Amino acid sequence: MQLDYFGDTYDLAKRFLIERLAPDEPWAIVPMFTDQWNGEQIAEYERLLGGKVLRGECITGAPDWQQAVTAGDWHGHVFYDPNTGIRRPGVDQGSASHLKLDEVILEAGRRPLHITLVFDQSYANAKRDEKTKVMREKLAYLSEAGVYGLGYLCQAPFLILSLDKDAIGRARENLLDAGVPASRLIA
């Protein structure tokens, strides 16, 4: 997450999903800041997205990468906001801009009854068919690891994940009830 993009329409999409996926339940946010944010900026980010920032430090060059991307002891829903998104299966390295699928699996496993939401803009300028294909690859990889998932395919794509199949079912129904077209939801 870069300060230059704070408050853009992607942030509004993030807020919408947080509000709709699990209404009336608390959310934590791991923003994966790639630049320095001050306390006031972090508080504004929390207000805009509707959650509690757990990791407010800049992660670029973090000495302990896994510590920099973990939600730690939080026992509720978590939203990850990497600068770019989630690496495709088979890509081993993480970065300040990406999460690895194995990191997502580990974090979802820490909160098996809750939702792990990840902003996944890693599709760049791909056409819809290519985005759908890559999203399905990621969801298949996660499924093999016991993580249920749902993709929200739009200009600001997201993966919605949980070890609890019912949580994903409720999230899907909540999105449909909010008017999201079923054609945008990839299983």
C-alpha positions, 0 to 999 in steps of 0.5 A: 500500500502506497501513500500516494494512492490512499483514498482512491477508488480501490480503497472504497472497494476495500471498504465495501467488501469489509462492510459486506463480507462480515457485517457487524464483525471487527476486522484487522488490516495488514496494509503492507505499507511500502513507504512511511506513514505517520500516526494520523495517516494510519488513523485516517486509513483505519477510518476509511477502511473500517478496521484496525491496522495491526502492522503500521511499519513500512515493510520495505526491507523488513529484516523478518519478512514473515513477522512483517506480514503476519496478523499475529494473535488477532482472532477475527477477520483480516484484510491484507492490502499488499501493494500489488497482490498475490504471486502466482503458484510456483513463484517462491519469492515474496516482496514488499508488493506481493504476498506468496500463496503459502503466506496466505495459507499460513495466515488463513490457518491462524484464524480458521473460522474467519475470513482472510481478504486479500487485495489482488491487483497482480493481474495488471492489464490482463484481459478478463479471460486471463484474469479469470484463469489466473484467479482460478489457478490461485484458488485451486492451489489454495483449495489443495491446501484446505483453504476455501476461496472465492474471487471477486473479479473486477478492476480491484480484484480480491481473494476471499478465503477461509478454512471454514466453507460456511464462512465463504458461503455466507460471504458469497451470499452477502455480496449477492445480497448487496447487488454484486453480479454472480458473474463477478464471483469466481469459485 
